[in-house]
Amino acid sequence: PELDLRLASLFYDPAIHDFPLRLNRVADFARNAAMWIAWAFALPSIVALIMKFIRPDRPLLVRGRTVAFLLLTMFLSAGVLTNFTFKSFWGRPRPVAVTEFNGPLPFVAWWDPRGRCPKNCSFISGEGATSFWTLAPAALAPPNWRPLAYTAAVVFGVVTSGLRMAFGGHFFTDVSIAGLVTFLVIWLLHGIIYR
């Protein structure tokens, strides 16, 4: 747990009692742009599914397994497991809310769900899960491009998650476990759907 506090303190400025990057407009734009990028990978599958409902007599615009894989992994990793499960029932406060960083709530280790955060809590990171979800479209890249696609997805997830930490929105364990959970969901569903 001390590692979480140590890493969060790298982004905290005791002189202003805040995480200065969260006040930066360019950083805020980058945070939003990261989510747009992730959802842009899911958009063709969403459009294909909507079009199929509108015109069931027409073939899908995207292969059915691709639609199922991308949308199910996004729904499960960034939706069900992150926002509807952990964040709703795991009361871990965000770094900006803990007393070590001038907040009102006591720090809680990642493994303890008994924090006093009432809703939309820190564990696990929804934006971390969404950014690491780009591993799903990377898994569908042509085999010779796949190592580059995986590398780009991991770098994208790390940078986006690092930005969330710099804003004081999440601890290291929030984003790293979000990445791990997302990877496991993708790995399992890829095995079920494609193997």
N, C-alpha and C positions, 0 to 999 in steps of 0.2 A: 504493500500500500504506500510506503514512503516514496517509491519510484514515481507513482502517479503525482504526488505533491511536488516532488523535485522537478519533474518534467514540466508540470504546469507553471511552476514558479519562473521558468525560463521566459515565459511570455507575459508575466505579470510585472507591472511597474508600481512599486510601493509608493513612489512620489505622488502619483495621481490616483492611487488605490483602484486601479482598473487594468484591464487587458487592452492596451492601446490600439491594437490592430482591429479590434471590433468597432472602433470609431472611424476607420479608414474606408472611404467610399470605394476605392479601387478594390480593396480586399473583399468588401461586401459584394461588389459586382462579380468578382471571381468565384465567390461562394455560390451565388445564384447561377452563374454560367455553368459551373460544374454539374449542377442538377439538370440544367437544360441539356447538356451534352449526354448525360446518362439516359435521360428520357428520350432523346433523339434516336438512340439505338433501339428503343422499344417501340417507337412511333410507327414504323412500317407494319409491325405485327398487330398493333392496335387498330390501325386503319384497315388492314386486311380482314380482321375479325368483324369490324363494324360493317364493312362492305358485304361480307358474307351474310350477315344478318339482314341487311337491306335487300340484297340480291342473292338468295340461296341457290338460285339456278345457275349462277356463275361460279367458276372455279376460284379458289382462294388466290389472292395476289402473291402470297408468300406461302411456302410449303407448310403444311399442317403441323409437322413435327417442330419446325422452327418457331411457329407461333406458340405452340404449347410450351416448348422449352423456355423461350424468352419470357413469356408472360407469367408462367407458373413460378419461375425462379424469382422474378421481380416481386410478384405478389407475396410469395412465401418469405423471402429474405428481407426485403425492405418494408413489407407490409405486415404480415401476420406475426412473424417472429420478433421483429424489432418494435414496431409501433403499437401493435395490439397485445403483445405478450409482455416482453421485458419492460418496455417504457411505462406500461400501465400498472405493473405490479411490483416493480423494483424501485423503491423510493430513494435511490441514490441521487443526491443533489449535484448539480453542475458545478464546475470550478468557480464560476462567478458567484455562486450562492453559498460557498463554504466560508467559515470564519477565518481560515488561513489566508483568504484573499478578500477580506473585508465584507464577507457575506453574513447572513443571519443564521445559517444552518451548520451543524457539525459535519465534518468530513466522514464519509462512510466508505469502507473498502469495497472493491468491486464484487466480492462474493457475498456481501451482506445485503439482503433485500429490505432491511428494516429502516432505511433512511426516512427522513421527514419530508422529502419532496412530495407535494400533493399530486402533481400530474405532469406529463411531458418531461420525465426525468432524464438523467444522464445516461443510464445504462440500458441498452447499448445504443450506439450512435446510428440514427436513421440515415443521416447523410453519409456516414462511413459505409453503411451497408449498401446504399444506393450507388456510391462511387465504385466500390469493389464489385458490384454486380456487373460491371463492364467485363468481368471475366467470362460471363455467359456468352455475349456475342463473340468474344475472342476465341472461345472454344469452338465456334462455328467457322472460323476463318479457314481458308485453304491450308492444307498441312505445311506447305513451305513458308507461309506467312504466320502460322500459329505462334511460334516462339516470340516473334516481334509483337504480335497482338497481345499475348499474355504479359509481356514486359510492359507494354504501354498501359494495359489495364491496371497492373500492380502499381506502376508509378502514378497513374491518375488517382488511384485509391489512396495511396500514401500522401500525396500532395494535398488532396481534398481533406483528408483526415487531419493532416498537420495544420491546415488552415482552421479547422474546427477547434483544435487544441489551442491555437494562437488566439482565437476569439474568446477563450475561456468557456466554450460551450461543452467540451468533453475532456475527459481524462484519457491518457494513453490506453488504458485497458478497455475503455468504452469503444474506441475506434478499432483497436486490434482484435478484440473479440467479435466485433461486428464484421470485420473482414473474414475472420475464421468461420463464423456461422454462415456467412454468405458463400464462402468457398465450399463448405460442406454441402449446402443445399444444391449448389450448381453441380458439384461432383456427383451427388446421388441421383439427381434428376437426369443428368446427362447419361449416366449409366442405365437408368430405367428407360429413357426415351430412345437413345441411340444404340445401346448395346443389348 
